[in-house]
Amino acid sequence: MMALPEFTPASADNAPAAISAPLSGAITAPVPHAALSRLPQLHEESRLALRRAGLLTRAVPAACLLLALGAAAALLGGGSLGAVFFWSLLVLAGVLAITVSSLRTAAVFKDMAGSAADLRAILLYLGLAWGLGAFLALAPEPVRLVAFAILPTLGMALFLRDAPAILAFAAPVTLLATAACLLRAESAAAAGTLLLLQAATGFFLFARRRGAGIVPPGLVLR
């Protein structure tokens, strides 16, 4: 019968040293400075990607809210039937454009930067369309005109939480509604109130965005 080779286990004293030698070298190897220098850039890219993804995700609920506010303005605004119908088509086109853009981006899930820019352009159009309602869909009453501009701006701020997108919508709404207060309602007080409330909303959004970007001192790279 063939004799099996005799197996002699390694010494218990030598085994840990043999194992720990390569591990200790791997653990104590210095991290390249180039990798550390890229961490702020990667953090900024991740933050922008999350913000764009959040904007695209919340765009459809914001459009639905605007559609509900538009229906209320069409029913309670006091404008003529033909003018209200034309204004409703303008707003509906913007809402449908937001919905299609958001769903298409969610299906493909690429080029979020371009999709976010397209969405802000659609919101600019939608702000112009909504602001025209101050001349087409509403009776010349100061309270209605102020509420017509303030309520959708607040709704967009709560849903979108993206300052450039909210500004793209709110700027034309504010300008057109203020012009309607001055030209149609002939109320400087309503125009001043509208501008003050919109400015307060913008200041709140700016402060919130700046506060969200503060990095805790313990996480700052030195």
C-alpha positions, 0 to 999 in steps of 0.5 A: 500500500502506498504511504500517504505523505505526512502533513505537518501543520504550520507552527501556531506562532508563525501563522498569525505573523504570516497572515497579518503581514500582508494585511497590515501593509494593506491597512496602513497603505496611504490613501492617494491625495487625488482620491481625497481631493475628489470627495467634495466634487463627488459630494456636489455631484450626488447632491445635484443628482438627488435634487434633480431626481426629487424635482422630477419626482415631485413635478407631477403632484405639483402639476395636479395641484395647479390643475385643481387650483386652475379649476377653482379659479375658472369656476370662482374667478368671475371671468367670461366663458370664452376667456376662461376656456382659452386660459384653461387650454393654456394651463392644461397644455403646460400641465400635460407637458410636465406630466409627459416630461416627468414620466418619460424621464422616469422611464428612461432614467438618464440625462437628468440634468437636461430633463430638469432644465426642460422642466424649468422651461415648462414651468416658465411657460406655465407661469406665463400661462397662469399669470394671463389668467389675471386678465382672462379668468378673473374679475378685477377684484384685488383679493382674488388677484392676490390669492390667484398669485399667492396660492399657486406659488405656495403650492409649488414651493411646498411640492417642488422645493427647488428654488430655480423651478419655483422662480421660473413659475413665480416670476411671470405670475407675480409680474402679470398679477401685479400688472392686473392689480394696477391696470384692472383693479386700480389698486396699488395696495393690492399690488404692494401686498402681492409683491410683499408676499411673493418676496417673503416666499422667495426669502423663505426659499432662499434661507431654506436652501442655504441652510440645507447646504451647510455641512456639519463642522465634523465632516469638513475635510482638512 
